[in-house]
């Protein structure tokens, strides 16, 4: 359901969709949904400032906003005397394709830097996953956020593919890409996850 949460770093409330049903591998429940794709009703091919602020409908498809993601990943995060994270923010990606095949990837630490560092994904350490084969290169890289009007990687990926994402070279993932049409295959030209053909041999989008 939708709940208001207080972001102390930004000193304001925002409304977020919370998934209270999916249980983490750490046995905790309750996830703040930072991105949601359902039916393609919201256009994710937008400019940098839209991605910073967030867009869409919190009860449907939306991107919570890069600035909000940054603030949330630093909220209530504590460290011990040695600088190790005691209460690290986690991230979970849940997938379902047009064949109804499901999978997930869950990360035990997820942190995003602020505007001056171009919302760089500075920590994403995989915990468990059914969407990534053992010993495979992670589809999500610790890189700067990029979009066609603010390219922060040494390639033209943000100009070739739609949507803002943590690109590294040309994509191993782009979960903000174009929503696929019925019958399309998993492809960099739309919502993309590199290893999906190991989950569903049909490689259905």
C-alpha positions in Angstrom: 0.0 0.0 0.0 1.0 3.7 -0.1 2.5 5.3 3.0 4.0 8.7 3.9 7.6 8.5 5.1 9.8 11.2 6.5 13.1 11.9 4.8 15.2 13.7 7.3 18.0 14.6 4.9 15.5 16.5 2.7 13.3 17.5 5.7 10.0 16.5 4.1 7.5 13.7 3.7 7.0 11.8 0.5 4.5 9.1 -0.3 5.9 5.7 -1.3 4.5 2.3 -2.3 5.5 -0.3 0.3 5.5 -4.0 -0.5 4.8 -5.7 2.8 4.4 -9.2 1.3 7.8 -10.0 -0.1 10.2 -11.4 2.5 13.9 -10.6 2.4 16.5 -13.3 2.5 17.4 -11.8 5.9 13.8 -12.7 7.0 12.8 -9.0 7.2 9.5 -7.8 5.7 8.6 -4.5 4.1 10.2 -2.8 1.1 10.1 0.8 0.0 9.5 0.6 -3.8 11.9 3.0 -5.6 10.8 1.9 -9.1 7.8 0.1 -10.5 6.9 -1.1 -14.0 3.5 -2.7 -14.6 2.0 -1.9 -18.0 3.9 0.8 -19.8 1.4 3.6 -19.0 4.2 5.9 -17.8 6.9 7.1 -20.1 10.4 6.5 -18.6 12.2 8.1 -21.5 12.7 11.4 -19.7 15.5 13.9 -19.0 17.9 14.2 -16.1 15.8 16.6 -13.9 12.7 14.3 -14.2 14.8 11.5 -12.9 16.2 13.6 -10.0 12.8 14.7 -8.9 10.9 11.5 -9.6 7.8 10.9 -11.8 4.7 8.7 -12.3 1.9 7.5 -10.1 2.9 6.0 -6.7 -0.1 3.6 -7.0 1.0 2.5 -10.4 4.2 3.0 -12.4 6.8 5.4 -11.0 10.4 6.3 -10.3 10.8 7.7 -6.8 13.5 10.1 -7.8 17.3 9.9 -7.7 17.6 12.5 -4.9 15.1 10.5 -2.8 17.0 7.3 -3.4 20.2 9.0 -2.3 18.6 10.3 0.9 16.9 7.0 1.7 20.0 4.9 1.3 21.8 7.1 3.9 18.8 7.3 6.3 19.2 5.3 9.6 22.4 3.8 8.3 24.9 3.2 11.2 28.4 2.0 11.4 30.6 0.5 14.0 34.0 1.8 15.3 35.7 0.4 12.3 33.4 2.0 9.7 31.6 -1.2 8.8 27.8 -0.9 8.2 25.7 -2.2 11.0 22.3 -1.4 9.5 23.0 -1.4 5.8 20.1 -0.5 3.4 19.2 -3.5 1.2 17.9 -3.6 -2.3 15.7 -6.2 -4.0 14.8 -6.4 -7.7 11.7 -8.6 -8.5 11.1 -9.7 -12.1 8.1 -11.2 -13.9 8.1 -11.6 -17.7 5.2 -12.0 -20.2 5.4 -15.7 -19.7 4.7 -15.3 -16.0 8.3 -16.4 -15.1 9.5 -14.8 -11.9 13.0 -14.3 -10.4 14.7 -11.9 -8.0 18.1 -10.4 -7.1 18.7 -9.2 -3.6 21.6 -7.0 -2.5 22.8 -6.8 1.1 24.1 -3.2 0.7 22.7 -0.5 -1.5 23.9 3.1 -1.4 23.6 6.0 -3.9 25.7 9.2 -3.7 24.3 12.7 -4.1 23.9 15.2 -6.9 27.6 16.3 -6.9 28.7 12.7 -7.6 25.9 12.3 -10.3 24.0 9.8 -8.1 26.7 7.2 -8.4 25.8 3.7 -7.3 28.6 3.3 -4.8 27.6 0.1 -3.2 25.5 -2.9 -4.5 26.8 -6.2 -3.1 24.8 -9.2 -4.1 23.4 -11.4 -1.4 21.2 -14.0 -3.1 19.6 -14.2 -6.6 17.6 -16.4 -8.9 18.0 -13.9 -11.7 21.8 -14.1 -11.9 23.7 -17.3 -12.7 26.5 -18.3 -10.2 29.8 -16.5 -10.9 28.3 -14.3 -13.6 29.2 -10.6 -13.9 26.7 -8.5 -12.0 24.2 -6.8 -14.3 24.1 -3.8 -12.0 27.4 -1.9 -11.9 28.7 0.6 -9.4 28.6 3.5 -11.8 27.3 7.1 -12.3 23.6 7.6 -13.2 23.3 8.6 -16.9 20.6 9.7 -19.3 20.6 11.1 -22.8 20.9 14.7 -21.6 23.5 14.0 -18.9 25.9 11.3 -20.0 28.4 10.3 -17.3 29.9 7.2 -18.9 32.6 6.7 -21.5 30.1 5.5 -24.2 27.0 6.6 -25.9 24.8 4.0 -24.2 22.5 6.7 -22.7 22.0 8.1 -26.2 21.3 4.7 -27.8 19.0 3.2 -25.2 16.0 4.8 -23.5 15.7 5.7 -19.9 18.1 6.8 -17.1 20.2 4.1 -15.5 23.6 3.2 -14.0 25.1 2.4 -17.4 28.6 0.9 -17.8 29.5 0.5 -21.4 26.5 -0.7 -23.3 24.0 -2.2 -20.9 24.0 -5.4 -19.0 20.8 -4.0 -17.5 18.4 -1.1 -18.0 15.3 -1.5 -15.9 14.1 2.0 -16.9 14.1 1.2 -20.6 11.1 1.2 -23.0 8.2 -1.0 -21.9 8.2 -4.0 -24.3 5.3 -4.9 -26.5 3.5 -8.2 -26.2 5.7 -11.0 -27.6 9.0 -9.0 -27.6 12.2 -10.6 -26.4 14.5 -9.4 -23.6 16.6 -6.8 -25.4 18.8 -3.7 -24.7 16.3 -1.7 -26.7 13.7 -2.1 -23.9 13.6 -3.1 -20.2 16.7 -5.3 -20.1 18.4 -7.8 -17.8 21.4 -9.5 -19.4 21.1 -12.9 -17.8 17.3 -13.3 -18.3 17.8 -16.1 -20.8 19.2 -18.2 -18.0 16.0 -17.8 -16.1 13.6 -18.3 -19.1 15.1 -20.0 -22.1 12.5 -18.2 -24.3 14.2 -14.9 -23.2 10.8 -13.3 -23.1 10.6 -9.6 -22.1 
